[in-house]
Amino acid sequence: MEDLKSQLTANLDEANWEWLMPHVDRDVLLIVIPELDLLEVGEAIASDNVTSVQRWISEQQISKPSPVQVASWNENSAKKFNALIISPYVLIQEQSN
C-alpha cells in the first residue's frame, strides 16, 4: 500500500479551473471537501475501498460539481485547485484564496 500512496503523492498537483473544465464535460470531476485528505480519498478509490467511498458520497463529502459551482468557477478560470487523477476520475479540492 505504501507504493500506492507514494505514487499518488507524486500525482498530486495544482490545477487551475481552465485545465479542469474538460473533465466536467466528461462527467469525471469529483470535489472532495477540504476536511478530507485528498490522498486518502484517492487511495480509497484506487484500492476499491467501497465502504469508505460510499460513506463519503452519502455524507456529501465527495460530490460532482453543481451547476452553481461550475458557473462560479467559469467566471474565474484562474481559480486554483489541488488535483489528483485516479483514472477515470479527477479529484479536486478548492484552494483558499
Steps between C-alpha positions, in 0.01 A plus 500: 500500500793733561586485128151614414519790745837616365373467142192707586714760678705535182178551301362769733517835326357846482264583215305805397134480406570549130697173497222316687208615284524215243467248786161650593384438143613136533314474836809370683575794731446436872523763772648391833420721798803673659456306826593174325853407399508496119763225498297285739193532277707422191649196670152375598372538143810342345483200734121455461425580865126508430399546865694825548414640157127429541503659847670815368252521213198448728634768737555729199873523570567392141272631227485613142508878456161670498396727211537794742859404586588451132350838409694668781828338397436581132508866603843446656686259272825566688347357822745250653427147615697211637446220249561127500431273204364156588403380156238552377428759772659832580472587870522865593505715811445871483796703622426791727582834344 
